[in-house]
Amino acid sequence: MTDNRDAVGVIGVGWVGLVTATCFADLGHQVVAMDINEAKIESLRSGRSTIHEPGIDELLARNAERLTFTTSMDEVLGRARLLFCCVDTPPTYSGDADLSRVRAVVQALPDDSEHALVMKSTVPAGTGRAIKRDRKGLAYVSCPEFLKEGTAIHDFMNPDRVVIGADPGSEWAADAVEALYRPLGGELVRTDVASAEMIKLASNAFLATKISFINEIANVCEETGADVMEVARGMGLDKRIGPAFLRAGIGYGGSCFPKDVSALKMLAGNTGYHFQLLNAVIEVNELQKRRGVAKLEKHLGSLADRRIALLGLAFKPNTDDMREASSLVLAARLEGEGAKVAAYDPIAQDAARDLLPTVEMSGSAEEAAAGAAAVVLVTEWPEFLQLDWAALRERMSTPLVVDGRNFLDPQTIKAAGFTYEGIGRPGANGTG
């Protein structure tokens, strides 16, 4: 594709698709974005974002003339040669990736040499090969996304690498994708389709492994008197390890890590290989989500009829994404012990209501903490650092804070009259 007047096509305007569409538009490209959800398309046509992502509203407003939102696949095919597939691939009950939406997209495309399907959706290695068997004339490129919720626009515009996988016969499409991304300056990785697909799964599985590892270290620290924050700092200075993803807490969640770790495990299993390490990564993460309950019981004993306040519900700050959030497991376990759970999240409460129908949704951290026997910090929203903890203490029945993300300053919390309990921080825990 050498004609710069050709639009960029985006199929699926969920989180990945909308970020992709608006960022390409901001780079000066005409973009036609398609989704079968009519309500979502109407909202976007009106300039209203359908996701919570910092900066997305500004991109929609600034690039309104370059963005076309439609429910018509024919309109996309008529205006774009490169078709970025950004549909969801959620886990099935078996743990495999659900490719039904991807297959629906493929079935809607013509088997011709005039279009190329560029796969942004996370799919198992071998998916591209299967698609090419069904659509021999269609060019196919694997271009996995590496965006992080909450910083997705910055990540798109400042990539550390762009992976472009193509097999013989699809070189023109790979060249066109490379031309789109080259101005962003990231390392361009040209490879085959299966390797590109595996790079995405392997990357997320490795990061999840790193998180589960430091959580295991945190649990050992609690038994030995070491401080996991100091341990992680010392480990991270080793260039072979690095500091990223060495923050202990109550487990990872979100749309990527749980799904992709499970998908890679099942992909290996379907080939006859038992990926033992990933089994441990998943088990450690699930157990870690439950450790907050044990910490509460250590200080309070029985939780029956105790009010417990959860600060934060989303799986991470700067998003309203509740997928696989630690708060879901924690709330369920607390209610299973007979506790009364209240919660406050500045963004995610609407998304959480249907998932947590018996949890009291509060209008503020102060309201959630009123009468509570303990506060559990679940999501590290910056506003929680600004709370008047001394005033919060006066509203509670018991002065206990469980910092599930090692986000708060223990000395500040203890100075406000609380008992502080972190993750893997025995030296910081206790009263001041």
N, C-alpha and C positions, 0 to 999 in steps of 0.2 A: 504494500500500500504506500504509494508515493504521493498520492493526491491528498494534500493537507485539508482539502475541503470535505473529505469523507468524515462522517461523524464516527465517534466511538460509540459502540453499542454496549449496553449493560443490561443483562437479564437477571432480574431479582434485585429489588431495592430494599433489602433488609440492611443490617448494619454495615456489612462489607460492601454491598452494592451501592448504597447511598454515599458512603465515604469515597469509593472509587469514582462514581459519577461526578460528584461535586469537585473533587480534586482535579480530575482531568479537565473539567470545565474551567477551573481556576487557572489551569496551565494554558488556556486559550483555545481548547478544542470544543467543537460542537459535540454534544453528547445527547443521545436518545436512550432513555432508560425505561425498561418495560417491567411490569409486574402484573400478575393476574388478580391481585387484590385491588379492586376498584376504589375502595375507601382510602387506601394508602395513596394511590395515584392522585385522587382528588385533593387530598391534603397537601401533597407535594406541589401540585399545580398552583395551589393557593399560597405557596411559600412557607408552609408549616411542616417542620421536620417531624418525622415519625419515630425518631430515635433520640436518646439523650447522648450527645457527644459534644464536648466543648468545641466551639467554633463552627459547628455545622450550620447553624442558622445564618451566620454571616456569609458563609460560602453560598448558600441557597439564594440569599438576597443579592449578593454581588454578581452572581452568574446566571441570573434568571433568563437572560436572552440567549444564553448558550445551552440551557438545559431544556429538554423536551421529555415530559413524562407521559407514558402511554400504556394502554393495556393491549395494544396491537402488535403481535409479532411481525406482521407484514410491514408495518411502519419501520420497525428496527431493521429488518432485512433490506428494505428499500433504501435506507440511508447509511447503513454501516456495513463494512466488510469484516471488521474485527468485532466479535461478539463475546464480551466478557461474561462468563457464567458465574454468578454470585449467589446461587440459591443455597439454602441450608442443607446440610447432610448430618442430621441429628443421629444419635445412637439408637439402634433398635433394641428390643428386649434381650437379644443375644449379645449385644455389645458391638456388633458390626455397624459400619456406617450405613445409614439409610440413603440409598442413591435414587430413590423414586423420583425426586424432584429433578435431579440431573438427567435421568432417563426421559422424563417428560420434555425437558428442553431439547434433548437430542432428537426426539421424535418429531418435534415441531420445526426442525431445521431441514432445509433442502440438502440433498446429497449432491452438491456441486463444488466446483473449484473456485467459486467467486467469494466464498465466505470462509471464515476461520473461527472455530470455537476456542476461546482462550479460557482455560479453567482456573478460576480463582478459588472456587469452592474446594475445601479439603476433601480429597478422595483417596482411597487406598491405591497403592502401587498396582498397576495393571488395569486401572480404569480406562486410561487413555487408549490402551491397546484394544480393549473391548469395544470402545466407541468407534475406533477406526475400522473394526471389522464390520460394523453396521453401516458406517458412513464413509466408504472408501474414498469418495471424491472430496470430502470435507477436510480442510486443513485443521490440524489440532495442535494447540500449544498448552503446556502446563506452566502456569505462572502463579504459584501459590502466594497467598498474602501472609505477611508477618506483622500485621497491625496489632497494637494493644489498645483495648478499650480505655477511653479516657485521654489517650494521647494519639489517637489514630490519624488525625490530620497531619500532625507533626511527623509521625512515623512514615506516612505516605510520601510527604514532600522531602524527607531526609532519610532515605533508606540506607541501611548498612550494606544490603545486597539485594539484587533483583534476580531471581532464579527464572530462567527461561528454558523450558524443556521442549524439544521438538525432534521428531524422527524424520528420516528421508521423505521428501515430498511436501513437507510443511515449512521449508526454509523461508519462503517469502513471508509467511505469517510471523515466524520468529523474528525475522528482521524488522517487520513492522512494529511488533511489540517492543523490541529493543529501541527503536527510534522514539517511541512514546516515552520510555523511561530514561533514556540516556541523559536528557537535560537535568535530571534530579541528582546525578553524580554518584549514585551508589555503585558498588562493585557488581558488574554484570556477569552472571554465572550461566553460560550456555552449556547445556547438557542434553541428554536424552529424556524422554517423557517419564519413564519409570523412575529414573534417578531423581528427577525434579519432584515427583509425587512423594518419594521416600524422604527427601530432604525436609519437607514440611512436617511429616509425622515424626521423624527422628529428632528434629529440633525441639518440638514441643515435649516429646517424651523425655528428652535429656533435661530440659528445664524443670519438668515435674519431678524427675528423679533428684535433682539438686535440692528442690524444696523439701521433699520427703527425707532426704539425707540430713539436712540441717535440723529438721524437726526431730529426727531420731537422736541427733547429737544433743538437742535441747533437753530431751527427756533424760539422757544420761547425765547432763549437767545438773539437773535437779537432784540427782542421787549422789553426786560427787562434790557439790559445792562450787562448781565452775559456773561462769556467766556466759551464756551462749552468745551474747552480744560481743563480748570480748573475743571469744573463740572465733566467731564469724569475721570479726575485723582482722584478726591475725591471719586467718585462712585466706581472706580476700586479697591480701597484699601479695600473695603468690600469683604471678601472672598466669601460671598454668591453670589456676582456679578462678580468680577474679571475684569481685564482691557481689555481682548481681545474683539475685535469687537465693541469697543466703540469709534471709530474714525469717526467723522461726515464728510460728504462729499456730493457729488452729485449723490449718489446712487450706489447700487451694480449691478454687471452684471456677465458675465461668463457663463460657461456651466452647473453649478450646482444649485446655489441658485434660479434663476428665474424658471428653469425647475422643480426643486424638490418642491418648494413652490406651484407652480401651480398644480403639480401632486398630492400632498397631499390634497390640496383644492378640486380637482376633485374627488379623491378617497373618501373623506368624503361625497361629494355631491352625488356620485353614490350610497352611502349606505343610503341616505336620511338625512344626517347630514349637517347642514349649518355651516361651519367653519368660523365664523365671523371675528375672529382675523386675519386670513390669508388674507382675503379680504382687511383689513386695511393695512397690511404689504405691499401688492402688490401696493395698491393705493399710499401710502406714497412714495414708491420707485420710481414709475413712475413720480410723481409730483416733487420729488427731482431732477431728471435729468433735469428738465426744469428751475430750480431756477437760474442757471447760466445766462440765458437770461435776467431775471428780474434784476439781479445785474448789468449787462452791461447797460441795459436801464436806471437804476437809475442814472448812471454817465454820459452816453453818449446821452440819449434821443433816437431819432430814430436811428436804426441800418442800415437803407437803404444806400447802397453803401459804408458802412464802412468795412474795412478789419479787420477781427478778426482772431487771430492766436491761434490754439489749440496745446498745448504741451502735447503729448501723445494721443494715440488712443486706445490701448489695454485696456481691462477691468481692468487689474492690471499689475504691472511691472513684468519683467522676463518671459513674455510670449508674443506670437503673437496672442493670442486668441481674436477675435473680437465679439464673441457671446454675445449678449445683452449688449454690451459696452455702457457706458453713452455717449461716443463721438458720437455714431450714432444718438441718439435723439438730442443731443446738436447741432450737425452740421445741422440736418434737420430743427430744430427750428430757427437757425440763418439764414439759407438760406430762410426760410419762411418769415422772417422779412426783407429780401432784402440785408442781409450782404454778403460780399465776404469772404469765409472761406479758410484759409490756415492752414496746419497742418504739424507737424513733430513728428514722432515716431521712435526711433532707431531700432526697430525690426518689428513692425506690419504693416508698410506701404504697403508692397506687399499684405498682407492679406486684407487690408482695401480698396485697389483701386477699386475693383469691387463693394464694398458696398457703397463707397462714390465717385462716378464717377465725380461729379462736384466740389469736394474739391481739391484745389491745394496742391499737395504733395511736400513738400520742403525737401531740402537736409540737413538742419540743423535748429536748433531753431532760429538762427540769420536770416536765409533766410525767415523763416515763419513770423518773427516779423517785417520784413522790411516794413515800411509804415503802420503798423497795428495801429488801434485805441485802441486795448486792447490785452493782452495775457491772455488766460485761461489755467491754469494747470489742465489737465484732468487725467493724469496717473503719479503716483509718481516715475518716473524713477530717480535713484540716480544722474545721470549726470546733471539733471536740478538744483541740488544744487550747482553745480560747474560753472554755467553760470556767465559770466561777465555781471551782470545786469545793471551796469552803461553804458556799451557799447551798450547793447540791447536797453536801453532807448533812446540813440541817433539815433537809426534806426527807432523809432516809431513816429507816428503822435500825439499820446496821451499817457501820462504815466500812464497806468492803468493795474494792474494785478489782476485777479480774481483767487484765489487759491482754486480750487474745491476739494482739498484733505487736506487742512490745513497742507500742507507739507513744505512749505517755511517758513523761519524766517521773520516775518513781519518787524522787525527793519532793517534787511539787505535790504529788498526790498524798504522800505521807505527811507533809507539812500541813495539808488541809484537814488532817485528822483521820485519814483512811488507813486501813490495812491494804497493802498493795500486793497483788499476785500476778506475776508475769509468766511468760513461757520460757523455761530454761534459765531463770534468773534467781536462784536461791539467795544470792547475796543482796539482791534488791528487794526481795519479798519481805513482808512483815510490816510492822509499824515503825514510825520514825522515832 
